[in-house]
Amino acid sequence: MARKLSKKQLEQAAVLHVKVQRARSIWLGRCVKFVHLLDDKVKLGCVTEVTDDGTIVVDYQLIPGTDDAPGTMYVPLGCEVGVLMVVGEE
């Protein structure tokens, strides 16, 4: 049986959808730099996905001359401005 959503839930879903679409147009495919929250090192990466629930996915690679392994970082929608900086637009 399908669950009926309340008017408030539908409004929240619509607002989230607009925010996700806006984030996709701003961030998706962009090269970014950021300070990784776990090791406090500057990383370079690319925004590869903005999920429907509002998670920004950044795949990052090694910075030449370091011993860091490539990885993925997840940034919640709304926190990206304080964490990510587009490379080349400083």
MOHU-V679181 format. One line per field, one symbol per residue. ss: DSSP state (@ for helix, = for strand, . for the rest). phi: phi as a letter, one per 40 degrees, with the letter a starting at -180 (. if undefined). psi: psi as a letter, one per 20 degrees, with the letter a starting at -180 (. if undefined). Layout:
ss: ???
phi: ???
psi: ???
This chain:
ss: ......@@@@@@@@@@@@@@@@@@@@@...=====......=========....=======.........======...@@@@.==....
phi: .cccccccccccccccdcccccccccbdgccbbaccccbfbcbbabcbabcccgbcbbcbbccdgbbcccabbbbcdhbcccbbbccgbc
psi: ppppqrgghggggggggggghghghghpiqpqqrophhjkqpqpapoiqorhjkpppopqrqppjrjqqqapqppqphihhigqpppil.
